[in-house]
Amino acid sequence: MNYRIVVTTAFGVESVTKNELRKLGVRDPKAIEGSISFDGTEEDVMRCNLFLRTAERVYITVGSFHAETFDDLFDGIKALPWQNYIPRDGKVIVTGKSKKSKLFALSSCQSIIKKAILVRLMPIYRLRTFDESGADFNVEFSINEDRVTVLLNTSGKGLHKRGYRTLVAPAQMKETLAAAIVSLSDMTPEKPFIDPFCGCGTFVIEAALSALNIAPGKNRDFDFLHWPFFKKETYERLLNEATEGEKQDQELHFCGYDLDPAVIKLALYHARQAGIENKIHFQVRDVRDLSSRFSEGTLCCDPPYGKRLGDLKEAQDLTAILGERYRALGKKWSAYVISAVPDFERHFGKKADKNRKFFNANELCRLYSYFPERQQ
Ligand SMILES: C[S@@+](CC[C@H](N)C(=O)[O-])C[C@H]1O[C@@H](n2cnc3c(N)ncnc32)[C@H](O)[C@@H]1O
């Protein structure tokens, strides 16, 4: 079956995910704020869930129609071919949002949509009641200027939940955003990679998974895996493809440092969970002592901003120390620093070659990129 697939992303990450999709063989992906859509098959849905590092979730579009009243909504939903997606025992969960529309009472819309889906399915399955004892089908609606769009969430939990990060560190970065920043950096498997403020290890682990070509979704569950109309053999084949593509022999010089011994313990645990504890190195170290025996490499980090951890003055001082230690590493090192510290470049002591906006934990930040000096 062919679907209109919708992949959602965080604000600012759309172009990165679009590149990933192109590398996965998707033709003509169309990006709008926070999502990318394209035509694809069941295999594409599975491939996106398994291999995308920077996306939030993967959806199938069930339909779209105009609605101004609850009757319009009921009729529009009932007219969609739900039997193509939901089996006789499916558990239907409806959530949604509305913007600039006549229908805005979300809980009423939710109940009407669910009722319309069941009214559509019951005669088809010859049922009087729907026991919903089977797999989850998360239906998400959005109403924008009276246009209703209905999507089916194939991922289930967000794709940032890879399965390795089970313990929580203060101010940890979302795995998908860390992966997007790594992908915007000049990280290569051959060059050293350092996060001097590594917390529970997210940047280093995401960089290593990417460098070793380990599929981010290989150790987790997805909603589609429980759906009868998605063939298990296809997913098994993709998993084999993923395993065959891994570069397990690649040696890495990837390190994470942090002042706090407690978060280093978490980072080590997460590296073990991700199955890459022998490939990467974590150690307690103050950024003041940052150094490397290598003359080139990539620095990537989110130092404290002063809002969530510590105060602003301390964050500014740490930014200055980071800038100084970065320059001491040598001219062939690059740096990618995500920060919300006002006037970051002045504190860091150098104007960035590039900067772009991101939201990290709902906070507007900038990724400051410093490229290595070109060799003459
Ligand atoms: C925003 S958090 C980094 C979160 C990390 N990216 C993650 O995903 O877990 C900033 C980290 O900087 C560490 N830190 C604060 N002062 C430091 C210093 N002087 N040297 C090294 N690390 C420091 C904190 O312990 C904290 O873990």
The ligand as a Gaussian input file, in Angstrom:
#p B3LYP/6-31G(d) Opt

LIG

0 1
 C       23.542000      21.368000      30.053000
 S       24.396000      20.113000      30.883000
 C       24.943000      19.050000      29.586000
 C       23.923000      17.996000      29.300000
 C       24.397000      16.930000      28.344000
 N       24.512000      17.395000      26.980000
 C       23.438000      15.736000      28.393000
 O       22.738000      15.468000      27.404000
 O       23.331000      15.113000      29.465000
 C       25.885000      20.904000      31.337000
 C       26.876000      20.028000      32.100000
 O       28.044000      20.821000      32.380000
 C       28.636000      20.278000      33.565000
 N       29.593000      21.265000      34.102000
 C       29.344000      22.407000      34.804000
 N       30.505000      23.030000      35.092000
 C       31.507000      22.315000      34.535000
 C       32.916000      22.455000      34.467000
 N       33.552000      23.479000      35.065000
 N       33.628000      21.534000      33.776000
 C       33.016000      20.476000      33.194000
 N       31.678000      20.276000      33.257000
 C       30.931000      21.178000      33.913000
 C       27.423000      19.998000      34.454000
 O       27.778000      19.027000      35.439000
 C       26.397000      19.489000      33.433000
 O       26.399000      18.074000      33.368000

